């Protein structure tokens, strides 16, 4: 029986992963490092660690400064507006009321709030868990276990919608079924253990109904 659906944000609801990649690439270029998509996917989308850890000899304070500058660039991109993926709003409307839904993301709260100032999507969700609302980030299970606790539901009765390997691993580690909509950046990803891999967000409706 399905009692909750938890959605990742970036790359699932809104097309922001490419903006985040570009912001990281600019900062890394300034450090003399060419950040390609494959490396970004490996570090950020698969392993869930900062690309700034690649910079040998940099202190923690220096990495934090780079991260702050990256965030300035990223926020400027977000202020230009973000695209909601095709089919997301219709899918959420269809599923709304069938099971409680929440957003579970690693995004900073201010970034998340800026993204959804104009999307109108948050009306479909009971809550949003953002970076800082739980212990360890994905691929650890903490974000999704915290979401289940918030609703008082058992993990095995939850469905997760993700687009990256680290998100899939987090859902599996939490004991939840995960449907994957592969991110365009994630080439040759390992989706083993996914409940289902689908081509578009509207397919999530059929997956949820099949679970019952």
C-alpha positions as CSV (number, residue, x, y, z in Angstrom):
1,X,0.0,0.0,0.0
2,X,1.3,3.5,-0.9
3,X,1.1,6.0,1.9
4,X,3.5,8.8,0.7
5,X,5.3,10.0,-2.3
6,X,8.5,12.0,-1.9
7,X,9.9,14.0,-4.8
8,X,13.4,15.2,-5.4
9,X,13.5,18.8,-6.6
10,X,16.4,19.7,-8.9
11,X,16.3,17.7,-12.1
12,X,12.9,16.2,-11.3
13,X,10.5,19.1,-10.7
14,X,12.6,21.9,-12.1
15,X,15.4,22.1,-14.7
16,X,18.1,23.6,-12.5
17,X,20.9,21.0,-12.5
18,X,22.4,22.5,-15.6
19,X,22.5,25.9,-14.0
20,X,24.2,24.5,-10.9
21,X,26.7,22.7,-13.2
22,X,27.5,25.9,-15.0
23,X,28.1,27.8,-11.8
24,X,30.5,25.2,-10.5
25,X,32.3,25.1,-13.9
26,X,32.9,28.8,-13.9
27,X,34.5,28.7,-10.4
28,X,36.6,25.7,-11.3
29,X,37.9,27.4,-14.4
30,X,39.1,30.3,-12.3
31,X,41.1,27.7,-10.3
32,X,42.7,26.3,-13.5
33,X,40.5,23.1,-13.5
34,X,38.3,22.3,-16.5
35,X,35.1,20.7,-15.1
36,X,33.4,18.5,-17.7
37,X,29.9,17.0,-17.3
38,X,31.2,13.5,-16.7
39,X,33.3,14.6,-13.7
40,X,30.5,16.7,-12.3
41,X,28.1,13.8,-12.6
42,X,30.6,11.5,-10.8
43,X,31.3,13.8,-7.9
44,X,28.0,15.6,-7.4
45,X,25.3,13.4,-8.9
46,X,26.7,10.0,-8.1
47,X,28.9,10.4,-5.0
48,X,27.2,13.5,-3.6
49,X,30.4,15.4,-2.7
50,X,31.6,18.9,-3.6
51,X,33.7,19.3,-6.8
52,X,35.8,21.8,-4.8
53,X,37.3,18.8,-3.0
54,X,39.1,18.2,-6.3
55,X,41.3,21.2,-5.7
56,X,44.5,19.9,-4.1
57,X,46.0,21.9,-1.3
58,X,42.9,24.1,-0.8
59,X,42.0,24.7,2.9
60,X,38.5,24.2,4.2
61,X,38.2,28.0,4.4
62,X,39.3,28.4,0.8
63,X,36.7,25.8,-0.3
64,X,34.0,27.6,1.6
65,X,34.9,30.9,-0.1
66,X,34.7,29.2,-3.5
67,X,31.4,27.7,-2.6
68,X,30.1,31.1,-1.6
69,X,31.1,32.6,-4.9
70,X,29.6,29.7,-6.7
71,X,26.3,30.3,-4.9
72,X,26.3,34.0,-6.0
73,X,26.6,32.9,-9.6
74,X,23.9,30.2,-9.1
75,X,21.5,32.6,-7.5
76,X,21.9,35.1,-10.3
77,X,21.0,32.3,-12.7
78,X,17.9,31.4,-10.7
79,X,16.8,35.0,-10.6
80,X,16.5,34.8,-14.4
81,X,13.8,32.2,-13.9
82,X,13.7,28.4,-13.9
83,X,11.8,26.0,-16.1
84,X,9.3,23.5,-14.6
85,X,9.7,20.2,-16.6
86,X,6.9,19.4,-19.0
87,X,4.2,17.3,-17.4
88,X,5.1,18.0,-13.8
89,X,2.2,20.2,-12.9
90,X,-0.4,17.9,-14.5
91,X,1.2,14.8,-12.8
92,X,1.2,16.5,-9.4
93,X,-2.5,17.5,-9.9
94,X,-3.4,13.9,-10.7
95,X,-1.6,12.5,-7.7
96,X,-2.6,15.2,-5.3
97,X,-5.0,13.8,-2.7
98,X,-4.2,10.2,-3.5
99,X,-1.3,10.1,-1.0
100,X,0.5,12.8,1.0
101,X,3.5,14.2,-0.9
102,X,6.7,16.0,0.1
103,X,9.8,17.5,-1.5
104,X,13.1,16.1,-0.3
105,X,16.1,18.0,-1.6
106,X,19.7,18.9,-0.8
107,X,19.1,22.5,-2.0
108,X,19.9,25.3,0.4
109,X,16.7,26.8,1.8
110,X,17.2,30.2,0.2
111,X,17.9,28.6,-3.2
112,X,14.8,26.4,-2.9
113,X,12.6,29.3,-1.9
114,X,13.9,31.4,-4.8
115,X,13.2,28.6,-7.3
116,X,9.6,28.2,-6.1
117,X,8.7,31.8,-5.9
118,X,6.9,31.5,-9.2
119,X,6.5,27.8,-10.0
120,X,3.2,27.4,-8.1
121,X,4.2,23.8,-7.4
122,X,4.3,23.9,-3.6
123,X,0.5,23.9,-3.3
124,X,0.6,20.2,-4.0
125,X,3.0,19.2,-1.2
126,X,2.5,18.7,2.6
127,X,6.1,19.9,3.3
128,X,9.6,20.4,1.9
129,X,12.8,19.1,3.5
130,X,15.8,21.1,2.4
131,X,19.5,21.1,3.2
132,X,19.9,21.5,7.0
133,X,16.5,19.9,7.8
134,X,18.1,16.4,8.4
135,X,21.5,14.9,9.2
136,X,23.6,13.5,6.4
137,X,22.8,14.3,2.8
138,X,22.0,11.9,0.0
139,X,23.3,9.2,-0.8
140,X,22.7,8.6,2.9
141,X,19.1,7.6,3.9
142,X,18.7,10.5,6.4
143,X,16.6,12.8,4.2
144,X,14.0,10.2,3.3
145,X,13.9,8.7,6.7
146,X,13.2,12.1,8.1
147,X,10.4,12.6,5.5
148,X,8.8,9.3,6.6
149,X,9.0,10.3,10.2
150,X,7.4,13.7,9.4
151,X,4.3,11.9,8.1
152,X,4.5,8.9,10.5
153,X,4.6,6.3,7.7
154,X,6.7,3.2,7.3
155,X,9.5,3.5,4.7
156,X,8.3,0.5,2.8
157,X,5.1,2.3,2.1
158,X,6.8,5.2,0.5
159,X,7.6,5.9,-3.1
160,X,10.5,8.2,-4.1
161,X,10.9,10.0,-7.4
162,X,14.6,10.7,-8.2
163,X,16.9,11.5,-11.2
164,X,20.4,10.8,-9.9
165,X,22.3,7.8,-8.5
166,X,22.9,9.4,-5.2
167,X,19.2,10.0,-4.8
168,X,18.4,6.4,-5.8
169,X,21.0,5.1,-3.3
170,X,19.4,7.3,-0.5
171,X,16.0,5.9,-1.2
172,X,17.2,2.3,-1.3
173,X,19.2,2.8,1.9
174,X,16.0,4.2,3.5
175,X,14.1,1.0,2.5
176,X,11.9,2.8,0.0
177,X,10.9,2.1,-3.6
178,X,12.3,4.5,-6.0
179,X,11.2,5.4,-9.5
180,X,13.9,7.1,-11.6
181,X,13.5,9.7,-14.3
182,X,17.1,9.8,-15.5
183,X,18.8,13.2,-15.5
184,X,20.1,14.3,-18.9
185,X,23.5,14.8,-17.3
186,X,23.6,11.3,-15.9
187,X,25.1,9.2,-18.8
188,X,25.8,5.5,-18.2
189,X,24.3,5.7,-14.7
190,X,23.7,2.6,-12.6
191,X,20.0,2.3,-11.8
192,X,20.2,-1.2,-10.3
193,X,17.8,-1.5,-7.4
194,X,15.3,1.0,-8.8
195,X,11.7,0.0,-8.6
196,X,11.2,1.3,-12.1
197,X,13.1,3.6,-14.6
198,X,10.7,5.7,-16.7
199,X,11.1,8.2,-19.5
200,X,8.9,11.0,-18.3
201,X,7.3,12.3,-15.2
202,X,3.7,11.4,-16.2
203,X,4.7,7.7,-16.0
204,X,4.9,8.2,-12.2
205,X,1.1,8.1,-12.1
206,X,1.0,4.6,-13.4
207,X,3.8,3.5,-11.1
208,X,2.0,4.9,-8.1
209,X,-1.4,3.3,-9.1
210,X,0.2,0.0,-9.6
211,X,1.6,0.0,-6.1
212,X,-1.9,0.8,-4.8
